[in-house]
Amino acid sequence: MNLYQTLLQPLVFNRLNADPEAVHQQLIRTCAWIDRHGDRFPAAFLKQQLRQQLTLETPQLQQQLWGLEFPNPVGLAAGFDKDGVAAGLWASFGFGFAEVGTVTAQAQPGNPRPRLFRLPLDRAAINRMGFNNQGAAAMAATLKARNTQSVPLGINLGKSKITPLEQAVEDYLSSFQLLQDWGDYFVVNVSSPNTPGLRSLQTEAQLAPILAALSQANQARKPLLVKIAPDLEWAEIAAIVDLAQKYDLAGIIATNTTIARSGLKTKIIVQTGQAVADEAGGLSGAPLQQRSTEVIRFIYQQTQGQLPIIGVGGIFTAADAWAKIAAGASLIQVYTGWVYEGPWMVRQILQGLQFRLAERGIKSLQEAIGTALT
Ligand SMILES: Cc1cc2nc3c(=O)[nH]c(=O)nc-3n(C[C@H](O)[C@H](O)[C@H](O)COP(=O)(O)O)c2cc1C
């Protein structure tokens, strides 16, 4: 137990029980304020304190990927900073990259609250936020005005709820066109369980035209990735891998949250009194860990390690991160684990990864990718 878990986390979680989203919103507002005022006191001081406490210089963990310089492999997963309002600050929390969004072409409120639930017994969360965000134009204005960002920034694109599935291509395309100058890489998110029909866009027939349109519009040849669900069958994943290769995608993000509910200790959601199995949404955190690692391994094997993978799902510790890298992930992302473990988690993971490299006599992280399979 560290300071965060003994003192802060109970406070944070108690408030979350009253209104699960309130703490998150407060945190994002504070981070956005620090980011906006980061060049003068007191925000500059706070930013410097964060850096001092939470970052770690890790030359062995640096990586060049897609022509971008990643100072370390641990990124902030999509959904945390949906509008990119603190995009410039995430490096100060120790992250080697950050992914903002999901952003949609149209601003939208998301699903009715409550829509975010914690399952502490399972070190998990269920959310059905439904892509609440201010829209692609607002994000473009925010990112244009931001302070310089020192780590790569990904932008995760989703479909607006009001846009019919048949017009998904135009919807993704219009977000991409508005934002293409402001991100270092882009993600086609077709795997959230919280927008009706969205996951059907993972089928070859529906995904191909989206990838074709974005590839064609991609003047600056920014890396394009697709983020997939853990609930797909192997054949469906294999078809997406084929498409990724056909459209020369930069990589795959595996995985989004799951609609499965098996093996949970939590039976009732405290906030609603509902049975967990009846509470719609995507499950994240520890229960997702194994499945997401399996998906990473499968993609790595299918592609003989030729297609970079960003691994995400249930990472809490360096051991969890190492398992994803050894299964084939070049980079990893965290969300739920970070909320449970606190802001020191990134640094602890980096230290643990450094230790594992040293223990095995491996000089750089790249050499560790996919080693569980060789
Ligand atoms: C509250 C919440 C909101 C999320 N919103 C998004 C989102 O907007 N877009 C997206 O691609 N993934 C979203 N995710 C999924 C995460 O990016 C990640 O893929 C998933 O939570 C698994 O990682 P974890 O176990 O470390 O949380 C969200 C997750 C949570 C918990």
Ligand as a Chemical Component Dictionary entry (heavy atoms), coordinates in Angstrom:
data_LIG
# 
_chem_comp.id                   LIG 
_chem_comp.type                 NON-POLYMER 
_chem_comp.pdbx_formal_charge   0 
_chem_comp.three_letter_code    LIG 
# 
loop_
_chem_comp_atom.comp_id 
_chem_comp_atom.atom_id 
_chem_comp_atom.alt_atom_id 
_chem_comp_atom.type_symbol 
_chem_comp_atom.charge 
_chem_comp_atom.model_Cartn_x 
_chem_comp_atom.model_Cartn_y 
_chem_comp_atom.model_Cartn_z 
_chem_comp_atom.pdbx_ordinal 
LIG C1  C1  C 0 -14.347 5.387  -18.210 1  
LIG C2  C2  C 0 -13.720 4.855  -19.445 2  
LIG C3  C3  C 0 -13.903 5.526  -20.646 3  
LIG C4  C4  C 0 -13.310 5.040  -21.812 4  
LIG N1  N1  N 0 -13.487 5.729  -22.971 5  
LIG C5  C5  C 0 -12.877 5.296  -24.109 6  
LIG C6  C6  C 0 -12.998 6.017  -25.314 7  
LIG O1  O1  O 0 -13.613 7.081  -25.368 8  
LIG N2  N2  N 0 -12.402 5.504  -26.415 9  
LIG C7  C7  C 0 -11.666 4.345  -26.402 10 
LIG O2  O2  O 0 -11.121 3.947  -27.431 11 
LIG N3  N3  N 0 -11.526 3.648  -25.258 12 
LIG C8  C8  C 0 -12.108 4.096  -24.117 13 
LIG N4  N4  N 0 -11.953 3.390  -22.959 14 
LIG C9  C9  C 0 -11.210 2.118  -23.000 15 
LIG C10 C10 C 0 -9.749  2.294  -22.599 16 
LIG O3  O3  O 0 -9.058  3.141  -23.480 17 
LIG C11 C11 C 0 -9.045  0.918  -22.554 18 
LIG O4  O4  O 0 -9.019  0.362  -23.871 19 
LIG C12 C12 C 0 -9.739  -0.073 -21.644 20 
LIG O5  O5  O 0 -10.257 0.562  -20.503 21 
LIG C13 C13 C 0 -8.794  -1.190 -21.178 22 
LIG O6  O6  O 0 -7.718  -0.676 -20.437 23 
LIG P1  P1  P 0 -7.679  -0.665 -18.828 24 
LIG O7  O7  O 0 -8.012  -2.036 -18.369 25 
LIG O8  O8  O 0 -6.265  -0.226 -18.504 26 
LIG O9  O9  O 0 -8.691  0.338  -18.396 27 
LIG C14 C14 C 0 -12.534 3.858  -21.774 28 
LIG C15 C15 C 0 -12.346 3.188  -20.564 29 
LIG C16 C16 C 0 -12.917 3.669  -19.401 30 
LIG C17 C17 C 0 -12.691 2.931  -18.103 31 
# 
loop_
_chem_comp_bond.comp_id 
_chem_comp_bond.atom_id_1 
_chem_comp_bond.atom_id_2 
_chem_comp_bond.value_order 
_chem_comp_bond.pdbx_ordinal 
LIG C1  C2  SING 1  
LIG C2  C3  SING 2  
LIG C2  C16 DOUB 3  
LIG C3  C4  DOUB 4  
LIG C4  N1  SING 5  
LIG C4  C14 SING 6  
LIG N1  C5  DOUB 7  
LIG C5  C6  SING 8  
LIG C5  C8  SING 9  
LIG C6  O1  DOUB 10 
LIG C6  N2  SING 11 
LIG N2  C7  SING 12 
LIG C7  O2  DOUB 13 
LIG C7  N3  SING 14 
LIG N3  C8  DOUB 15 
LIG C8  N4  SING 16 
LIG N4  C9  SING 17 
LIG N4  C14 SING 18 
LIG C9  C10 SING 19 
LIG C10 O3  SING 20 
LIG C10 C11 SING 21 
LIG C11 O4  SING 22 
LIG C11 C12 SING 23 
LIG C12 O5  SING 24 
LIG C12 C13 SING 25 
LIG C13 O6  SING 26 
LIG O6  P1  SING 27 
LIG P1  O7  DOUB 28 
LIG P1  O8  SING 29 
LIG P1  O9  SING 30 
LIG C14 C15 DOUB 31 
LIG C15 C16 SING 32 
LIG C16 C17 SING 33 
# 
